[in-house]
């Protein structure tokens, strides 16, 4: 039996998760919380396997909350549930100690799969998040590095040439969504704001016609 705590400041979300769990054999909701303080209090008094944590729940911030849970209740697995798309927030959640990150538009069956997987000691990431993680790890540079990886250099050149996300994705054999991730990372590393800035940067370096 997977003992689940639902932590979300929206009663309707908690009710929806509770109803979903009620229809799944082997999952029992043993507690609920609307903020970080009440969640930690419930954890102190309730044996728990998995807690779903809303990223925007009132309290010290989701990263600090995850760290507190991992420190105080190391046997509890944390599954972050967010309205925000997978990306840097997901990376931050996983770095803080979360066992998985899902968005609230995930299909109910996938949410149940995520709960079961993290309860068994695994990590849950969707295919799109796995691809995003691969992009983040590419190049082997230390966190915070401003150096562009070879793939990022290639994306920069193709963007400067006026290629669309779809065209670049086809050329590199990856998804258009991942091209957007590369663009965001390149902008961040180069401290630029727009694609036009990237074009000018590439022109100054003679990377594009």
Secondary structure as UniProt FT lines:
FT   STRAND          2..7
FT   HELIX           11..22
FT   TURN            25..26
FT   STRAND          27..33
FT   HELIX           36..45
FT   STRAND          50..54
FT   TURN            55..56
FT   HELIX           62..72
FT   TURN            74..75
FT   STRAND          77..82
FT   HELIX           88..96
FT   STRAND          100..103
FT   TURN            104..105
FT   HELIX           108..119
FT   TURN            120..121
FT   HELIX           127..137
FT   TURN            138..139
FT   TURN            143..144
FT   HELIX           150..160
FT   TURN            161..162
FT   HELIX           165..172
FT   HELIX           176..190
FT   HELIX           195..204
FT   TURN            205..206
//
